[in-house]
Amino acid sequence: MLDRLFSKALSLVINGEEISFHTLAEFEFALGGRTNVPATKLADLIMLSPDELKREAKSIKAVEKRFVDILSRSIEQPGEIGRLVREVDIQVFSNDYDWRSIFKALNQEDDAYDELRRVAVVKYMQYLRSRQDVIKQTYKVKLKETGKQNQAREALSPMEETKDQFKETSIFDSVSLEMPVEPVPSKALTRLPKGEAVSIKPAPNSEFDLRLSKHPFQFRNGAVRELVDEFGHVHRIEPGKNIIGRDSVCNIVVDSALRDVSRMHLIIEPMDGGTLRFTDLSSHGTFLPTALVPHSEN
């Protein structure tokens, strides 16, 4: 949990207003409400064509990849997150919810603010994921409506077609901010919050199922910990941070046929006392048994 008490209050000046935080939990709470898509952005997306929505999604995907790299590198090199965040052009950040102003203020502070920077990166990644979720659902509805319009057009006379072509179709109510990119595979599984470390403590010498996106895996929690993919390939979990994904830079490189597994999908870190810490970095989610997920921490 985010319960660290700062030795002194840390303050940020955002749009001329000074805001102070005494704990990481206060800062995380302040950013928690900024991870959904604002109504104004949703209204703008509804006006885009399917091709424009695809271009928007690709643009966000590129930005998200940059922040996944920052987060993964900062986990390996904690003292580097300030430099890594400052290297990002401030114009990359959205003006929604003052995100640009928040990172601009953080960039002006010293290393004492590194933990706030890390939380801000995690929450901004969650905001980007929310935008991708909404774009995907809007795109689906647009395609569905386009198909219906084409079918109707084929059945209309030229006069009727001219009359109906200006008729607006409302899709606002069809878009849900809560709808994930992929359906939750099972009610017994819980999707991990993106970028946030979640600790679980499975029983010794036990096994449990998990999913990376839609792909089933099995975790063997024995004297030697192993991750087994759907093809039966066995990957050993070593002490320290294990980065799982399709990219060759990962400690555990999964089969390239698992296309819905992200390039850098998940970090698994064995801790003392039999605890395992999972950090999801992916686009389509990591799903663990609900019974094993007690809480998340940063």
C-alpha positions in Angstrom: 0.0 0.0 0.0 1.1 3.6 -0.5 1.6 4.5 3.1 5.0 6.0 3.2 5.1 9.2 5.3 7.5 11.9 3.9 9.9 13.6 6.3 8.4 16.9 5.1 5.5 17.7 2.9 6.3 17.7 -0.8 4.6 20.5 -2.8 3.9 20.9 -6.4 2.8 24.1 -8.1 0.2 23.1 -10.8 -1.2 25.9 -12.9 -0.3 28.4 -10.2 -1.8 26.5 -7.3 0.5 24.9 -4.7 -0.6 21.4 -3.6 1.2 19.6 -0.7 1.4 15.9 -0.1 2.4 14.3 3.2 2.3 10.6 2.0 2.5 8.7 -1.2 -1.1 7.6 -0.5 -2.2 11.2 -0.7 -0.5 11.7 -4.1 -1.8 8.4 -5.5 -5.4 9.4 -4.4 -5.0 12.8 -6.0 -4.1 11.1 -9.3 -6.6 8.3 -9.0 -9.5 10.3 -10.4 -7.5 11.3 -13.5 -7.2 7.8 -15.1 -10.6 7.7 -16.8 -11.4 9.5 -20.1 -13.1 12.9 -19.6 -16.5 13.5 -21.2 -15.0 16.1 -23.6 -12.5 13.6 -25.0 -15.2 11.0 -25.3 -17.3 13.4 -27.3 -14.4 14.1 -29.6 -13.7 10.4 -30.2 -17.3 9.8 -31.2 -16.9 12.3 -34.1 -13.9 10.4 -35.6 -14.2 7.9 -38.4 -13.0 4.3 -38.0 -9.7 5.1 -39.8 -9.2 8.2 -37.6 -9.8 6.0 -34.5 -7.2 3.5 -35.7 -4.7 6.3 -36.2 -5.5 7.7 -32.7 -5.0 4.2 -31.2 -1.7 3.7 -32.9 -0.5 7.1 -31.6 -1.5 6.3 -28.0 0.2 2.9 -28.4 3.5 4.5 -29.3 3.3 6.8 -26.3 2.3 3.9 -24.0 5.3 1.9 -25.2 7.6 4.8 -24.2 6.2 4.8 -20.7 6.4 1.0 -20.4 10.1 1.3 -21.2 10.5 4.1 -18.6 8.8 2.1 -15.9 10.7 -1.1 -16.6 14.0 0.7 -16.8 13.3 2.7 -13.6 12.5 -0.6 -11.8 16.0 -1.8 -12.7 17.6 1.6 -12.0 15.5 3.4 -9.5 17.7 6.6 -9.5 17.1 7.1 -13.2 13.4 7.8 -13.3 13.8 11.6 -13.0 16.2 11.7 -16.0 14.0 9.3 -18.0 10.8 11.3 -17.5 12.6 14.6 -18.3 13.7 13.2 -21.6 10.1 12.9 -22.7 8.9 16.0 -24.6 6.4 17.7 -22.4 4.0 18.1 -25.4 3.6 14.3 -25.4 1.5 14.5 -22.2 -2.2 15.2 -22.5 -3.7 18.4 -21.2 -6.6 16.3 -19.8 -6.8 16.6 -16.0 -3.7 18.8 -16.1 -1.4 15.8 -16.8 1.0 18.0 -18.7 1.2 20.5 -15.9 1.7 17.8 -13.3 4.7 16.3 -15.2 6.1 19.8 -15.9 6.0 20.5 -12.1 7.6 17.2 -11.3 10.4 17.8 -13.8 11.4 20.9 -11.9 11.9 19.0 -8.6 14.9 17.0 -7.3 15.4 13.3 -6.6 13.3 13.5 -3.4 10.3 13.5 -5.8 11.3 10.2 -7.6 8.6 8.2 -5.9 6.0 10.7 -6.9 7.3 10.5 -10.4 7.0 6.7 -10.5 3.4 6.9 -9.2 2.6 9.6 -11.8 4.0 7.4 -14.6 1.9 4.4 -13.4 -1.3 6.5 -13.2 -0.6 8.1 -16.6 -0.2 4.6 -18.1 -3.6 3.7 -16.6 -5.1 6.9 -18.2 -3.6 5.8 -21.6 -5.1 2.4 -21.2 -8.5 3.9 -20.5 -8.3 5.9 -23.7 -7.3 2.8 -25.6 -10.3 0.9 -24.1 -12.7 3.6 -25.1 -11.2 4.0 -28.6 -11.5 0.2 -29.2 -15.2 0.1 -28.1 -16.0 3.2 -30.1 -14.3 1.7 -33.2 -16.3 -1.5 -32.7 -19.6 0.4 -32.6 -18.6 2.6 -35.6 -18.0 -0.5 -37.6 -21.3 -2.1 -36.5 -23.2 1.1 -37.4 -21.4 1.4 -40.7 -22.4 -2.2 -41.6 -26.1 -1.4 -40.7 -26.0 1.8 -42.7 -24.6 -0.1 -45.8 -27.3 -2.8 -45.5 -30.0 -0.1 -45.2 -28.6 1.9 -48.1 -28.8 -1.2 -50.4 -32.5 -1.5 -49.6 -33.4 2.2 -50.1 -34.4 3.9 -53.3 -32.2 6.9 -54.3 -34.7 9.4 -52.9 -34.9 7.6 -49.5 -31.1 7.3 -49.3 -30.7 11.1 -49.8 -33.3 11.6 -47.0 -31.6 9.3 -44.5 -28.0 10.0 -45.1 -28.0 13.0 -42.7 -29.7 11.0 -40.0 -27.4 10.9 -36.9 -26.8 7.7 -35.1 -26.0 8.1 -31.4 -23.3 5.7 -30.1 -22.5 7.5 -26.9 -24.5 5.1 -24.7 -22.9 2.1 -26.3 -19.4 3.1 -25.0 -18.5 2.0 -21.5 -15.5 3.4 -19.7 -15.5 0.3 -17.5 -15.3 -2.2 -20.4 -11.8 -3.8 -20.6 -9.9 -4.2 -23.8 -10.4 -8.0 -23.6 -13.2 -9.7 -21.6 -12.1 -11.0 -18.2 -11.3 -14.7 -18.9 -13.0 -16.0 -15.8 -14.8 -14.7 -12.8 -12.2 -16.5 -10.7 -9.5 -14.3 -12.2 -8.8 -10.6 -11.4 -7.1 -8.2 -13.8 -4.1 -6.5 -12.2 -3.9 -2.7 -12.2 -1.4 -1.6 -14.8 2.0 -0.6 -13.5 1.2 -1.2 -9.9 3.0 -3.9 -7.9 0.6 -6.6 -6.5 1.9 -9.0 -3.9 0.5 -12.6 -3.5 1.5 -15.4 -1.3 0.6 -18.8 -2.8 1.0 -22.0 -0.7 4.3 -23.7 -1.0 4.5 -26.5 -3.6 1.3 -25.4 -5.2 0.2 -24.5 -8.7 -2.2 -21.9 -10.0 -3.5 -20.7 -13.4 -3.1 -17.2 -14.7 -3.5 -15.5 -18.1 -1.4 -13.1 -20.0 -4.1 -11.4 -22.1 -6.2 -14.4 -23.4 -3.3 -16.9 -23.2 -3.4 -19.4 -20.4 -0.2 -20.0 -18.3 0.4 -22.1 -15.2 2.7 -21.0 -12.3 4.4 -23.8 -10.3 5.4 -22.6 -6.9 7.8 -25.3 -5.9 11.4 -25.2 -4.7 12.1 -24.2 -8.2 9.5 -21.7 -9.5 8.3 -22.2 -13.1 6.0 -20.5 -15.5 4.5 -22.8 -18.1 2.8 -21.5 -21.3 0.0 -23.0 -23.3 2.4 -24.9 -25.5 4.0 -26.6 -22.5 7.2 -24.5 -22.6 8.7 -24.3 -19.1 10.4 -21.0 -18.0 12.3 -20.9 -14.8 11.6 -17.9 -12.4 14.9 -16.7 -11.1 15.6 -14.6 -8.0 15.2 -10.9 -8.6 13.1 -9.3 -11.3 11.9 -11.5 -14.1 10.5 -9.6 -17.1 8.2 -11.7 -19.2 7.2 -10.8 -22.8 7.9 -11.3 -26.5 10.8 -8.9 -26.7 14.3 -10.4 -26.8 15.4 -8.0 -24.0 13.1 -9.9 -21.5 14.5 -12.4 -19.0 11.7 -14.8 -20.1 10.9 -14.6 -23.9 7.6 -16.3 -24.7 6.8 -17.9 -28.0 6.2 -15.3 -30.7 3.0 -17.1 -31.6 1.4 -15.6 -28.4 0.6 -12.4 -30.2 -1.5 -10.9 -27.5 1.3 -11.0 -25.0 3.0 -7.6 -25.0 6.7 -7.1 -25.9 7.3 -6.4 -22.2 4.2 -7.8 -20.5 4.8 -8.6 -16.8 7.4 -8.5 -14.1 7.5 -11.3 -11.5 9.7 -10.8 -8.5 10.1 -13.5 -5.8 10.3 -11.8 -2.3 11.1 -13.0 1.2 8.7 -15.3 3.0 7.3 -16.9 -0.1 5.7 -13.7 -1.5 5.6 -13.0 -5.2 5.3 -9.5 -6.6 3.6 -9.1 -10.0 3.7 -5.9 -12.0 1.6 -5.7 -15.2 3.1 -3.6 -18.0 0.9 -4.9 -20.8 -1.8 -3.6 -23.1 -4.3 -6.5 -22.7 -3.8 -7.3 -19.1 -2.5 -9.9 -16.7 -5.1 -12.0 -14.8 -4.4 -13.8 -11.5 -6.6 -15.9 -9.3 -8.9 -13.6 -7.4 -8.4 -15.6 -4.2 -4.7 -14.8 -4.3 -4.9 -11.1 -4.8 -5.3 -9.4 -1.4 -4.2 -5.9 -2.3 -2.0 -3.8 -4.6 1.0 -1.7 -3.6 3.3 0.8 -5.1 
